[in-house]
Amino acid sequence: MNSISVLHIDLFQAGKNSADFYFNTMKNHLVVGHRHIEKPHRHDFYAAVLFTKGKGIHEIDFQKYEVSEGSLFFLSPGQIHSWELSEDIDGYIFFCSQEFYEMHYVNQKLRNFPFFGSISFPRKLQLQATDLQQNINLFKALGKEHQSKNSMKEGFILSLMSQLFINATRLFSRDFETLESSAGLSYFKHYQDFEGLIEEHFAKQKSIAYYASLLGISSKHLNRIAQTVVQKTATDVITERVVLEAKRMLMYLDESLVEIAFRLGYEEYSYFVRVFRKSSGMTPTQFMRKYKA
């Protein structure tokens, strides 16, 4: 079974010293990184991509999104993605390491932005004219500063990135009304904490009661939070994270289905298959046939 490659920022830097930040136009990026990005792959960094021209399909963690003018995407470390793009595609792309951002913004973690920290939030924003122009201006300013030799260059780059991330969070809040009220913000913070705990424990712990206990709330209230923020039960959120990891492992680990099930905390393979099928609509074997064909 072929593994899914994990790409590092320095693969795209052409000998430059900094391996913490990368910026390019999409047209140039596809030329520079062609041999690395032509197949499904993962990153060990965060990424933002704005398309300003062309069409295509961008697949992120097995979910397909349409690409068109104004499509803004966010990618987190570990996600598997690939794309099929028209020849006239263009736009802007940047990468940054977690250390680059969080060493300067100690109290602001990248995963606190909903499009980076939550598997339940979409990875795409479709920008309308005014918002698109605002983001084009920010991306252009990022590119200009990246090429400069100005003093306090990193600080300025980080401030532009933060503006872009904050603007995107506000745009997401238009679609997720719970982010707009004080009560909603409290629910969203609890939800982020819930997903953070899932990230740590999902292979071993799958009960709502376990996570509710860690959060210091009742199982009923945790369910209410999940239903309010992402319109899913807490159990659905846990299961989706487990099944997503199963899909990633099926794609890049040279292990049997039984071994993968065991890694994810399922001693009975038949039960793992039922969970996988209920969540994804296909069995693990059918999934492999579809994506490894």
C-alpha positions in Angstrom: 0.0 0.0 0.0 1.5 3.4 -1.0 1.9 5.9 1.8 0.7 9.5 1.7 3.7 11.8 1.7 4.0 14.4 4.4 5.3 17.7 3.0 7.5 20.2 4.9 7.7 24.0 4.2 11.4 23.7 3.2 10.5 21.6 0.2 9.1 24.8 -1.4 11.7 27.2 -0.3 14.4 26.7 -2.9 17.3 26.9 -0.5 16.0 29.9 1.5 16.9 29.9 5.2 13.5 30.3 6.7 11.4 27.2 6.9 8.6 28.8 8.9 6.8 30.8 6.3 6.2 30.5 2.5 4.3 32.6 0.1 3.6 32.4 -3.6 1.0 33.0 -6.3 -0.9 29.8 -7.2 0.4 29.8 -10.7 4.0 29.8 -9.6 3.3 27.4 -6.7 2.0 24.8 -9.0 5.2 25.1 -11.0 7.6 25.1 -8.0 5.8 22.3 -6.2 4.6 20.2 -9.1 6.5 17.1 -8.2 5.4 17.3 -4.6 1.7 18.1 -4.9 0.5 16.3 -7.9 -0.8 13.4 -5.7 -2.8 13.4 -2.5 -0.5 14.5 0.3 -0.4 15.9 3.9 1.4 18.9 5.4 3.1 19.4 8.8 2.1 23.1 8.6 -1.0 25.4 8.3 -2.0 26.8 5.0 -4.3 29.3 3.4 -5.2 29.4 -0.3 -7.2 32.0 -2.2 -8.3 31.3 -5.8 -8.8 34.4 -8.0 -9.1 32.7 -11.3 -10.0 29.3 -12.8 -12.1 26.4 -11.6 -11.6 22.9 -10.3 -12.2 20.5 -7.4 -10.3 20.7 -4.1 -10.6 17.5 -1.9 -9.8 17.9 1.8 -10.0 14.9 4.1 -12.2 13.1 1.5 -14.7 15.9 1.2 -14.9 17.6 -2.2 -15.2 21.4 -2.6 -15.7 23.3 -5.8 -13.0 25.8 -6.7 -13.9 29.1 -8.4 -13.0 32.8 -8.2 -13.2 33.8 -4.5 -12.8 30.3 -3.0 -10.7 30.7 0.2 -9.4 27.5 1.8 -7.7 26.7 5.1 -5.7 23.5 5.8 -4.4 22.2 9.1 -1.4 19.8 9.7 -2.2 16.2 9.0 -5.1 16.7 6.6 -5.0 14.8 3.3 -5.7 16.9 0.3 -5.5 17.0 -3.5 -6.9 19.1 -6.3 -7.8 19.0 -9.9 -7.5 22.6 -11.3 -8.0 24.2 -14.7 -5.0 25.4 -16.6 -5.9 29.1 -16.1 -5.9 28.8 -12.3 -4.4 31.6 -10.3 -4.5 33.1 -6.8 -2.3 33.2 -3.7 -1.1 30.6 -1.1 0.9 30.8 2.1 2.1 28.3 4.6 3.2 28.9 8.2 4.5 26.6 10.9 2.7 26.5 14.3 5.9 27.7 16.0 6.2 30.7 13.7 2.7 32.0 14.7 2.5 30.9 18.3 5.9 32.0 19.4 4.8 35.6 18.7 1.1 35.2 19.7 1.5 33.3 22.9 -2.2 33.7 23.9 -3.6 33.0 20.4 -3.4 29.5 19.2 -4.0 28.7 15.5 -6.4 25.9 16.4 -8.6 28.5 18.1 -9.7 29.7 14.7 -12.7 27.6 13.7 -11.4 26.7 10.3 -8.2 25.3 11.8 -9.3 23.8 15.1 -12.6 22.1 14.3 -13.2 19.1 12.0 -16.9 20.0 12.0 -16.4 23.4 10.3 -16.0 23.6 6.5 -12.6 24.4 5.2 -13.9 26.7 2.5 -15.3 30.3 2.4 -16.8 31.5 -0.8 -16.1 35.2 -0.9 -18.3 37.8 -2.6 -16.8 40.9 -4.4 -16.1 43.2 -1.4 -14.7 40.5 0.9 -12.7 39.0 -2.0 -11.0 42.3 -2.8 -10.2 42.8 0.9 -8.6 39.4 1.0 -6.7 39.9 -2.2 -5.2 43.1 -0.7 -4.1 41.2 2.4 -2.5 38.4 0.4 -0.8 40.9 -1.9 0.5 42.8 1.2 1.8 39.5 2.6 3.6 38.7 -0.6 5.2 42.2 -0.8 6.4 42.1 2.8 7.7 38.5 2.4 9.9 39.8 -0.5 11.1 42.9 1.4 14.1 43.4 3.7 12.2 45.7 6.1 12.9 45.9 9.8 10.4 44.0 12.0 9.4 42.0 8.9 8.1 39.0 10.7 5.9 41.0 13.0 4.3 42.7 10.0 3.7 39.4 8.3 2.1 38.0 11.4 -0.2 41.0 11.8 -1.4 40.6 8.2 -2.0 36.9 8.8 -4.0 37.6 11.9 -6.1 40.2 10.0 -6.9 37.5 7.4 -7.7 34.9 10.0 -9.9 37.2 12.1 -11.8 38.4 9.0 -12.4 34.8 8.0 -13.6 33.9 11.5 -16.1 36.8 11.2 -17.3 35.6 7.9 -17.8 32.1 9.3 -19.8 33.6 12.1 -22.4 34.8 9.5 -23.1 31.2 8.7 -22.8 29.9 12.3 -25.0 32.2 14.3 -23.9 30.7 17.6 -20.6 32.6 17.3 -22.3 36.0 17.4 -23.9 36.1 20.9 -22.1 36.0 24.2 -23.9 32.8 25.1 -22.9 31.4 21.7 -19.3 32.3 22.2 -19.4 30.4 25.5 -20.8 27.4 23.8 -18.2 27.6 21.0 -15.4 27.8 23.5 -16.7 24.7 25.3 -17.0 23.0 21.9 -13.4 23.8 21.0 -12.3 22.4 24.3 -14.4 19.3 23.6 -12.7 18.8 20.2 -9.3 19.4 21.7 -10.0 16.6 24.2 -11.2 14.3 21.5 -8.0 14.9 19.6 -6.0 13.6 22.6 -8.2 10.7 23.6 -10.3 9.5 20.6 -8.4 6.2 20.1 -9.2 5.1 23.6 -12.2 7.0 24.8 -15.5 7.3 22.9 -18.1 7.9 25.6 -19.8 11.3 26.0 -19.7 10.8 29.8 -15.9 10.7 29.7 -15.5 14.0 27.9 -18.3 15.7 29.8 -16.5 14.8 33.0 -13.2 16.3 31.8 -15.1 19.5 30.9 -16.9 19.6 34.2 -20.4 19.5 32.7 -23.1 17.0 32.2 -23.5 14.7 29.2 -26.8 16.3 28.5 -25.2 19.8 28.4 -22.4 18.6 26.2 -24.9 17.2 23.8 -26.7 20.5 23.8 -23.5 22.4 23.1 -22.7 20.1 20.1 -26.2 20.4 18.7 -26.1 24.1 19.0 -22.7 24.7 17.5 -22.5 22.1 14.7 -26.0 20.6 14.7 -24.6 17.1 15.6 -24.7 15.0 18.7 -21.6 14.7 20.8 -21.4 11.0 19.8 -21.5 11.9 16.2 -18.6 14.4 16.6 -16.5 11.7 18.4 -17.3 9.1 15.8 -16.6 11.4 12.9 -13.1 12.1 14.3 -12.4 8.3 14.7 -13.6 7.5 11.2 -11.6 10.4 9.7 -8.5 8.9 11.4 -9.4 5.5 10.1 -9.6 6.9 6.5 -6.3 8.5 6.9 -4.7 5.3 8.2 -6.3 3.3 5.4 -4.7 5.6 3.0 -1.1 5.8 4.3 -0.5 2.9 6.7 0.7 -0.5 5.5 -1.4 -2.4 8.0 -4.3 -4.7 7.9 -7.9 -3.5 8.5 -7.9 -5.5 11.7 -4.7 -3.8 13.0 -6.1 -0.4 12.2 -9.4 -1.1 14.0 -7.4 -2.3 17.0 -5.2 0.9 16.9 -8.5 2.9 17.1 -9.7 1.1 20.1 -12.0 -1.5 18.5 -11.3 -5.1 19.6 -14.1 -6.4 17.4 -13.4 -5.7 13.8 -17.1 -6.3 12.8 -18.2 -3.5 15.2 -15.5 -1.2 13.7 -16.9 -1.9 10.2 -20.5 -1.1 11.3 -19.4 2.2 12.8 -17.3 3.1 9.7 -20.2 2.2 7.4 -22.8 4.1 9.4 -20.6 7.3 9.4 -19.3 7.2 5.8 -21.9 5.2 3.9 -19.4 2.5 2.9 -17.2 -0.2 4.4 -13.5 0.2 4.9 -12.9 -2.1 2.0 -15.2 -0.1 -0.3 -13.5 3.1 0.8 -10.1 1.6 -0.1 -11.3 0.5 -3.5 -12.6 4.0 -4.2 -9.6 5.9 -3.1 -6.8 3.5 -4.0 -8.1 2.8 -7.5 
